Each structure stands twice: as C-alpha cells, then as structure tokens.
Amino acid sequence: MQEIIKTYTNRFQVKPPFFQDVPAVDLCLVVVIPAFNEPDIRSTLDSLQHCKFPEGTVEVIIVINSGVGANPSIMETNQQTVDQIESWKSRQEQGFLQIRIIREERLAANKAGAGWARKIGMDEALRRWGLLGRDGPILCLDADCEVSPDYFQAAQRGFNNPSINLAHFQFEHRYELEPDQQLKMGIIQYELHLRCYIQGLKWAGYPFACHTVGSCMAVKAAAYARAGGMNRRKAGEDFYFMHKLLPVNEFTYLAATVYPSCRLSDRVPFGTGRAQLEYVAAGMPEKLSYHPDIYCSLQAFFLQVPLLYSHQPGALPLPKPILEFLRGVNFEMQVSEIKSQSNGESAFFKRFWQWMDGFMILKLTHHLRDHYFPSLPVQVAGNELMSLIWKHPKKLDLPDLLEAFRNSDQI
C-alpha cells in the first residue's frame, strides 16, 4: 500500500496530510462527505449514527469547501455547518463513528466544486488506510443524503470479496415524503430517466451499464490510487470517475440504500438539484428521456463488437446512424491502433472498452437523439422501454413505472 500511495502522491496533485494521528486499528470503513453551503448536515449524521454497528470503527471525513471570493453568505453557512457538526459530536456518546472536519475554503474559483472536494477527502482517506498498511474501502456520500440502517454492514459484506474493488449502493429519492408537488413530480421523472438509460444500455449489451450517482460510489483505496484518484470537475465527477474504473475493476452493487435529497440546488451546473431547479422554473413540464429506438441501434452495434478483433471494422454490418458517428470519431483508425497495442484478444477488448467508455457511449446516444430519434416524455419512453425489454403490455403511471424500474435495477 505504501508504495502505491507514494506513486500516486508523486504523480498527481495531492494536498499535504490534514490529520497526523494514526487511525484506530479496527478501522473498517472511511466515508467522505463534501459540504458546500450546506444548511443542515445533522440529518445525514443522524442517519449514519443510527446504522447497525459494523465490525470496527468508521471514520467520516467531512470536507467543508468553497472557492476564493465566495459570497459571504456561503462562508457563513459553511461556519454554521461546522458548528452543527461540533454540536452534534458533543451530544454523542463515544461510538463507532469518528467525525473529522477538513476546511478548504480558498480553492481556485475556476475549479472549486464537487469533484475537487471529493478528491481532497478521498486523498485523505487513502492516506488513512496507508497509515495502517491496509487496502480498505472509501465510501462517498453527500451532505443532503440519508442511508438505510444496513449501510455499513452492506459495504463490509460487499468488499469482503477480495476481487471487488468498485461498488455502488442502491439509491431512491423518497418522493412520497416530499410535500411540494412540483418537486415530487420532478424527482420521479428525473430518477425514472436515470433508470431508463441504464436499463436501456444493459438490454442493448453495453457491459458497463451501471449507475454513477456520486453519493453512492465506493472504491477500495488501492484501486482509487491506481486509477489516478478523483478528478476535479465541478460536476459530473462521479460519472467520469466510475467509467474510468469500470473497465479495469470488478464491480458490484451493494445491498443497502442511499436516499438523496429531492431539493432544488444551484451548487453544480447539472445533476439532481440542477434538474429540479430547471423543472420548477419551467412550470412542471414533462421531462424527456431517450427514445427506445436508440437502444435498438446501440444493440446492433454492441452485437458486432466481439468481431472487431478478427474482422476489419468496415466489414461489419452496422446501421447508418451508428456508422455516421463512428466515422466522426475515427473508429477504424482507433480500432487498428488498439489492436497494434494489444498482445491478444483479452487485452484488445480491455483497451477497446477503455476507449469506448461511458462518455463515448453517451456522445453516441446524443448523436442518435439529435439526428435520428428525438426524445420522448419520460413516461412514454419508460412504458415503451418496458414493452421492448420485458414485453410488458400494460401502460403504467409515473410512480408505478418508477417502482418497476427500481425493481429491475435490483435484479
């Protein structure tokens, strides 16, 4: 572990250690929570405190962050967050949770955001495991989330499998508890869209069709370091991080649930809070999702991928919309280069899927959407997708449709 951490620290921008003490010898999990302009972190801490006891100590590293020149009101809220944490700690008896605070409130304004805050906390979590010489799990959470009581125990069970290096918790937005009708309908449609996309990709045959919700990610320390750590994107850091690791690490879903907030937020340029903000601003329109015909086109492509090692890409029968996109990304040249760098079929496909990653698949999806298959209202798209994948003949309303997709995600 020490050598892995040393290599990572030398290669990437890593801040000096924030904590000098050695962790408890029975440390079993480290949770990293970024907090920016967060009005109430107590619910998250209460939720963690009420979890079933894990087999050891859990460190929770909370990264209070902001950029240089942040609005004074944000700085005031950040201080309130710190005060809430300290007050919460003072009322707790000594237990399995150890809460630690990092304050980084002078980050470069053009890069300050969720990605950098996660990176700061995850880098420190990596060091904590390094001090013990162990390759332990790092869990990501957000300051507006709650978790199911089996959160810690499920993480331990999942990572007890030595081959697993990357994981993702189940997630559900608790729309039934949301009193605001706009926020309720907005979050149902937003979550349904996320699930439609993953189920569509899975049906089409994309091998890394996994959710990438930042508050649900979990990774072993060594895998984190080998991958170059977390990026510093202002938003979407979770998507890029997961898809960097998925092609080269064993992945599993963890059998516990994170409950993200349904609230509005302007903290990031896209994501759940931003989607809710735009939905409410638009006056309760229908949210859109990808046309199911997109997944049919993707399936036609994915079915041909296993032939790439033994055939010339130009000889494969592919739909015109797919060919049009592939020409634009110099597909034949890329495949040829990947083949020349690979010493066998297994190495070829590992490299291929690192290039044809989740971001490339998303760009292909958007090409098909923009030029061939316009998006549909998410309720229509969801019902059509159910009919396509599961031959489900009945049209469901939005809540029932979401529940059906939630159930399919857990299979």
C-alpha positions as CSV (number, residue, x, y, z in Angstrom):
1,M,0.0,0.0,0.0
2,Q,2.8,2.5,0.9
3,E,4.4,2.1,-2.5
4,I,1.0,2.6,-4.3
5,I,0.3,5.7,-2.3
6,K,3.8,7.1,-2.8
7,T,3.4,6.7,-6.6
8,Y,0.0,8.3,-6.6
9,T,1.2,11.2,-4.4
10,N,4.2,11.8,-6.7
11,R,2.2,11.8,-9.9
12,F,-1.0,13.7,-9.0
13,Q,-1.8,17.0,-7.3
14,V,-2.3,15.9,-3.7
15,K,-2.6,18.3,-0.7
16,P,-0.4,17.7,2.4
17,P,-1.9,15.5,5.2
18,F,-4.7,17.1,7.2
19,F,-4.5,14.6,10.1
20,Q,-1.4,13.4,11.8
21,D,-2.7,10.7,14.1
22,V,-2.9,7.1,13.3
23,P,-6.4,5.7,12.7
24,A,-7.9,3.1,15.1
25,V,-6.5,-0.3,14.4
26,D,-10.0,-1.7,13.9
27,L,-10.8,0.9,11.2
28,C,-13.2,-0.8,8.7
29,L,-14.6,2.0,6.5
30,V,-13.9,5.6,5.6
31,V,-16.8,7.8,4.5
32,V,-16.1,11.1,2.6
33,I,-18.7,13.9,2.5
34,P,-18.2,17.2,0.7
35,A,-20.2,20.0,2.2
36,F,-20.6,23.4,0.4
37,N,-23.2,25.9,1.6
38,E,-24.9,23.1,3.4
39,P,-27.7,24.3,5.7
40,D,-28.4,21.1,7.6
41,I,-25.9,18.2,7.8
42,R,-27.4,16.9,11.0
43,S,-29.9,14.6,9.3
44,T,-27.0,12.9,7.4
45,L,-25.0,12.4,10.6
46,D,-28.1,11.1,12.5
47,S,-28.7,8.6,9.7
48,L,-25.2,7.3,9.9
49,Q,-25.3,7.2,13.7
50,H,-28.5,5.0,13.5
51,C,-26.9,2.4,11.3
52,K,-26.4,-1.1,12.5
53,F,-22.9,-1.5,14.0
54,P,-20.2,-2.5,11.6
55,E,-17.3,-4.7,12.6
56,G,-15.0,-1.9,13.6
57,T,-14.5,1.9,13.6
58,V,-15.8,4.2,10.8
59,E,-14.1,7.5,10.1
60,V,-16.3,10.2,8.5
61,I,-14.3,12.9,6.7
62,I,-16.4,16.0,6.0
63,V,-14.8,18.4,3.6
64,I,-16.2,21.9,4.1
65,N,-15.2,23.7,0.9
66,S,-15.6,26.8,-1.2
67,G,-13.7,28.8,-3.8
68,V,-11.7,32.0,-3.3
69,G,-14.0,35.0,-3.2
70,A,-17.1,33.1,-2.3
71,N,-20.2,35.0,-1.2
72,P,-20.1,35.9,2.5
73,S,-23.4,34.2,3.0
74,I,-21.8,30.9,1.8
75,M,-19.0,31.4,4.2
76,E,-21.5,32.0,7.0
77,T,-23.4,28.8,6.1
78,N,-20.1,26.9,6.0
79,Q,-19.3,28.1,9.5
80,Q,-22.8,27.0,10.6
81,T,-22.2,23.6,9.1
82,V,-19.0,23.3,11.2
83,D,-20.9,24.5,14.3
84,Q,-23.6,21.9,13.6
85,I,-21.1,19.1,13.3
86,E,-19.3,20.1,16.6
87,S,-22.6,20.4,18.4
88,W,-23.7,17.0,17.1
89,K,-20.4,15.4,18.2
90,S,-20.7,16.9,21.7
91,R,-24.1,15.2,22.2
92,Q,-22.9,11.7,21.1
93,E,-21.5,9.1,23.3
94,Q,-18.3,7.5,22.2
95,G,-19.3,5.0,19.5
96,F,-18.1,3.5,16.2
97,L,-18.3,6.8,14.3
98,Q,-15.3,9.2,14.3
99,I,-16.1,12.5,12.7
100,R,-13.3,14.6,11.2
101,I,-13.5,18.0,9.5
102,I,-11.4,19.4,6.7
103,R,-11.8,23.1,5.8
104,E,-10.7,24.0,2.4
105,E,-12.4,27.4,1.6
106,R,-9.9,29.1,-0.6
107,L,-9.9,26.7,-3.6
108,A,-9.2,28.2,-7.0
109,A,-12.6,29.6,-8.0
110,N,-12.4,28.2,-11.5
111,K,-12.0,24.7,-10.2
112,A,-13.8,24.7,-6.9
113,G,-16.6,22.3,-6.8
114,A,-17.9,18.8,-6.1
115,G,-15.0,17.0,-7.8
116,W,-12.2,18.8,-6.0
117,A,-13.9,18.5,-2.6
118,R,-14.4,14.7,-3.1
119,K,-10.8,14.4,-4.2
120,I,-9.5,16.2,-1.1
121,G,-11.5,13.9,1.1
122,M,-10.7,10.7,-0.8
123,D,-7.0,11.5,-0.9
124,E,-7.0,11.9,2.9
125,A,-9.0,8.6,3.2
126,L,-6.3,7.0,1.1
127,R,-3.6,8.2,3.5
128,R,-5.6,7.0,6.5
129,W,-5.6,3.5,5.0
130,G,-1.9,3.8,4.2
131,L,-1.0,4.6,7.8
132,L,-2.5,1.2,8.6
133,G,-0.9,-0.5,5.6
134,R,-4.3,-1.8,4.5
135,D,-6.4,-1.6,1.3
136,G,-9.7,-0.5,2.8
137,P,-13.0,0.8,1.3
138,I,-13.7,4.5,0.7
139,L,-17.4,5.4,0.6
140,C,-18.7,8.6,-1.0
141,L,-21.8,10.3,0.4
142,D,-23.3,13.8,0.1
143,A,-24.3,16.2,2.9
144,D,-28.0,16.1,2.0
145,C,-28.4,12.3,2.0
146,E,-29.7,9.7,4.4
147,V,-28.9,6.0,4.3
148,S,-30.6,2.7,5.2
149,P,-29.7,1.1,8.5
150,D,-27.7,-1.7,6.8
151,Y,-25.4,0.8,5.0
152,F,-22.2,0.0,6.8
153,Q,-22.8,-3.7,7.1
154,A,-23.6,-4.0,3.3
155,A,-20.4,-2.2,2.5
156,Q,-18.4,-4.6,4.6
157,R,-20.1,-7.6,3.1
158,G,-19.5,-6.4,-0.5
159,F,-15.9,-5.6,0.0
160,N,-15.2,-8.8,1.9
161,N,-15.0,-10.4,-1.5
162,P,-11.3,-9.7,-2.3
163,S,-11.9,-9.4,-6.1
164,I,-14.3,-6.5,-5.7
165,N,-12.6,-3.1,-6.0
166,L,-15.5,-0.8,-7.0
167,A,-19.1,-0.7,-5.9
168,H,-22.3,1.4,-5.9
169,F,-25.1,1.5,-3.4
170,Q,-28.8,1.3,-4.3
171,F,-30.5,4.7,-4.4
172,E,-34.0,6.0,-4.1
173,H,-35.4,9.6,-3.9
174,R,-38.1,9.5,-1.3
175,Y,-40.7,11.3,-3.4
176,E,-43.5,10.1,-1.2
177,L,-42.2,12.2,1.7
178,E,-41.9,15.4,-0.5
179,P,-44.8,17.8,0.3
180,D,-44.1,20.1,-2.7
181,Q,-46.0,18.6,-5.7
182,Q,-43.6,20.1,-8.2
183,L,-40.5,18.7,-6.5
184,K,-42.3,15.3,-6.2
185,M,-43.2,15.0,-9.8
186,G,-39.8,16.4,-10.9
187,I,-37.8,13.9,-8.9
188,I,-40.0,10.9,-10.0
189,Q,-39.3,11.8,-13.6
190,Y,-35.7,12.5,-13.1
191,E,-35.0,9.2,-11.4
192,L,-37.0,7.4,-13.9
193,H,-34.9,8.9,-16.7
194,L,-31.7,7.7,-15.0
195,R,-33.0,4.2,-14.6
196,C,-34.4,4.0,-18.2
197,Y,-30.9,4.9,-19.5
198,I,-29.1,2.2,-17.5
199,Q,-31.7,-0.5,-18.3
200,G,-31.7,0.5,-21.9
201,L,-27.9,0.2,-22.1
202,K,-28.0,-3.1,-20.2
203,W,-30.5,-4.5,-22.6
204,A,-28.5,-3.2,-25.6
205,G,-25.5,-5.1,-24.3
206,Y,-23.2,-2.4,-23.0
207,P,-21.0,-4.3,-20.5
208,F,-20.6,-1.4,-18.1
209,A,-24.2,-0.2,-17.8
210,C,-24.0,0.9,-14.1
211,H,-25.4,3.8,-12.2
212,T,-22.9,6.6,-11.3
213,V,-24.6,8.6,-8.5
214,G,-21.8,10.4,-6.6
215,S,-23.4,9.8,-3.2
216,C,-23.5,6.0,-3.8
217,M,-19.9,5.3,-5.0
218,A,-17.5,3.1,-3.1
219,V,-14.0,2.1,-4.0
220,K,-11.0,0.2,-2.5
221,A,-8.1,2.5,-1.6
222,A,-5.5,0.8,-3.9
223,A,-7.9,0.9,-6.9
224,Y,-8.6,4.6,-6.3
225,A,-4.8,5.3,-6.3
226,R,-4.0,3.2,-9.4
227,A,-6.8,5.0,-11.3
228,G,-5.3,8.4,-10.6
229,G,-7.8,9.3,-7.9
230,M,-10.9,11.5,-8.2
231,N,-11.0,14.3,-10.9
232,R,-11.6,17.9,-10.1
233,R,-14.6,18.5,-12.2
234,K,-17.2,20.9,-10.9
235,A,-19.9,18.4,-11.8
236,G,-20.2,15.0,-13.4
237,E,-17.1,13.9,-11.5
238,D,-18.9,10.8,-10.4
239,F,-19.7,9.7,-14.0
240,Y,-16.2,10.2,-15.2
241,F,-14.7,8.5,-12.1
242,M,-16.8,5.4,-12.3
243,H,-16.4,5.0,-16.0
244,K,-12.6,5.3,-15.7
245,L,-12.6,2.4,-13.2
246,L,-15.3,0.2,-14.5
247,P,-13.4,-1.4,-17.5
248,V,-10.5,-2.4,-15.2
249,N,-12.0,-3.3,-11.9
250,E,-14.5,-5.9,-10.6
251,F,-17.8,-4.1,-9.7
252,T,-20.8,-4.9,-7.6
253,Y,-23.9,-3.3,-6.4
254,L,-24.2,-3.1,-2.6
255,A,-27.4,-4.2,-0.9
256,A,-28.2,-1.0,1.1
257,T,-29.8,2.2,0.0
258,V,-28.8,5.8,-0.1
259,Y,-31.6,8.4,-0.1
260,P,-30.6,11.5,-1.9
261,S,-32.5,14.8,-1.4
262,C,-35.3,15.9,-3.7
263,R,-34.4,19.6,-3.2
264,L,-33.5,22.3,-5.7
265,S,-29.9,23.3,-5.9
266,D,-27.7,25.6,-7.9
267,R,-24.5,24.2,-6.4
268,V,-23.5,22.4,-9.6
269,P,-24.1,23.0,-13.3
270,F,-26.0,19.7,-13.8
271,G,-27.2,16.8,-11.7
272,T,-30.2,16.2,-9.5
273,G,-30.5,19.6,-7.8
274,R,-30.0,21.5,-11.1
275,A,-32.5,19.2,-12.8
276,Q,-35.1,20.0,-10.1
277,L,-34.3,23.7,-10.4
278,E,-34.9,23.8,-14.1
279,Y,-38.0,21.6,-13.8
280,V,-39.7,24.0,-11.3
281,A,-38.6,27.1,-13.3
282,A,-40.2,25.6,-16.4
283,G,-43.5,25.2,-14.7
284,M,-44.0,21.5,-14.4
285,P,-43.4,20.3,-18.0
286,E,-42.9,16.7,-18.9
287,K,-39.3,15.6,-18.6
288,L,-37.9,13.9,-21.6
289,S,-35.9,10.7,-21.9
290,Y,-34.1,8.9,-24.7
291,H,-36.2,7.2,-27.4
292,P,-36.1,3.3,-27.1
293,D,-35.1,3.1,-30.8
294,I,-31.7,4.4,-29.6
295,Y,-31.1,1.3,-27.6
296,C,-32.1,-0.8,-30.6
297,S,-29.4,0.9,-32.6
298,L,-26.9,0.5,-29.8
299,Q,-27.7,-3.2,-29.6
300,A,-26.9,-3.6,-33.3
301,F,-23.5,-2.0,-32.6
302,F,-22.7,-4.0,-29.5
303,L,-23.6,-7.3,-31.2
304,Q,-20.8,-6.6,-33.7
305,V,-18.1,-5.6,-31.1
306,P,-17.0,-9.2,-30.4
307,L,-16.0,-9.5,-34.1
308,L,-13.7,-6.5,-34.1
309,Y,-10.6,-8.4,-33.1
310,S,-10.9,-10.8,-36.1
311,H,-12.6,-8.6,-38.7
312,Q,-12.0,-5.2,-40.2
313,P,-14.4,-2.6,-38.7
314,G,-15.6,-1.5,-42.2
315,A,-16.7,-5.1,-43.0
316,L,-19.2,-5.2,-40.1
317,P,-22.9,-4.6,-40.9
318,L,-23.9,-1.6,-38.9
319,P,-26.9,0.8,-39.1
320,K,-26.2,4.1,-40.9
321,P,-26.7,6.3,-37.8
322,I,-24.1,4.3,-36.0
323,L,-21.6,4.4,-38.9
324,E,-22.1,8.1,-39.2
325,F,-21.0,8.6,-35.6
326,L,-18.1,6.1,-35.8
327,R,-16.7,7.9,-38.8
328,G,-16.7,11.1,-36.8
329,V,-14.5,9.6,-34.1
330,N,-12.1,7.8,-36.5
331,F,-13.3,4.4,-35.4
332,E,-11.4,2.3,-37.8
333,M,-8.1,4.0,-37.0
334,Q,-8.7,3.8,-33.3
335,V,-9.5,0.1,-33.5
336,S,-6.4,-0.5,-35.6
337,E,-4.2,1.3,-33.0
338,I,-5.8,-0.6,-30.1
339,K,-5.2,-3.9,-31.9
340,S,-1.5,-3.0,-32.6
341,Q,-1.0,-2.2,-28.8
342,S,-2.7,-5.5,-27.7
343,N,-0.9,-8.8,-27.3
344,G,-4.1,-10.8,-27.5
345,E,-7.9,-10.8,-27.7
346,S,-8.4,-10.2,-24.0
347,A,-6.0,-7.2,-23.9
348,F,-7.7,-5.8,-27.0
349,F,-11.2,-5.7,-25.6
350,K,-9.9,-4.3,-22.3
351,R,-8.3,-1.5,-24.2
352,F,-11.3,-1.1,-26.5
353,W,-13.8,-0.6,-23.7
354,Q,-11.4,1.9,-22.0
355,W,-11.6,3.9,-25.2
356,M,-15.3,3.2,-25.9
357,D,-16.1,4.3,-22.4
358,G,-19.3,5.6,-20.8
359,F,-18.7,9.1,-22.1
360,M,-18.2,7.9,-25.7
361,I,-21.4,5.9,-25.3
362,L,-23.2,9.0,-24.0
363,K,-21.9,11.0,-27.0
364,L,-23.2,8.3,-29.4
365,T,-26.6,8.3,-27.6
366,H,-26.8,12.1,-28.0
367,H,-25.9,11.8,-31.7
368,L,-28.7,9.4,-32.2
369,R,-31.1,11.6,-30.2
370,D,-30.2,14.8,-32.1
371,H,-30.2,13.4,-35.6
372,Y,-32.5,10.4,-35.7
373,F,-34.6,9.6,-32.7
374,P,-35.9,12.6,-30.8
375,S,-36.5,12.2,-27.0
376,L,-40.0,11.3,-25.7
377,P,-41.8,12.2,-22.5
378,V,-40.2,10.0,-19.8
379,Q,-43.5,8.3,-19.1
380,V,-43.9,7.4,-22.7
381,A,-40.3,6.3,-23.1
382,G,-40.4,4.2,-19.9
383,N,-43.5,2.4,-21.0
384,E,-42.2,1.7,-24.4
385,L,-38.9,0.5,-22.9
386,M,-40.7,-1.9,-20.6
387,S,-42.6,-3.3,-23.6
388,L,-39.3,-3.7,-25.5
389,I,-37.2,-5.3,-22.7
390,W,-39.8,-7.2,-20.7
391,K,-42.7,-7.5,-23.1
392,H,-44.8,-5.7,-20.5
393,P,-48.1,-4.9,-22.2
394,K,-49.7,-2.6,-19.6
395,K,-49.1,1.2,-19.5
396,L,-48.1,2.4,-16.0
397,D,-48.4,5.8,-14.4
398,L,-45.2,7.5,-13.3
399,P,-44.9,6.2,-9.7
400,D,-45.7,2.6,-10.7
401,L,-43.3,2.9,-13.6
402,L,-40.5,4.2,-11.4
403,E,-41.1,1.3,-8.9
404,A,-40.9,-1.2,-11.8
405,F,-37.6,0.2,-12.9
406,R,-36.3,0.3,-9.4
407,N,-37.2,-3.4,-9.0
408,S,-35.4,-4.3,-12.3
409,D,-32.3,-2.4,-11.2
410,Q,-32.0,-4.7,-8.1
411,I,-32.2,-7.9,-10.0
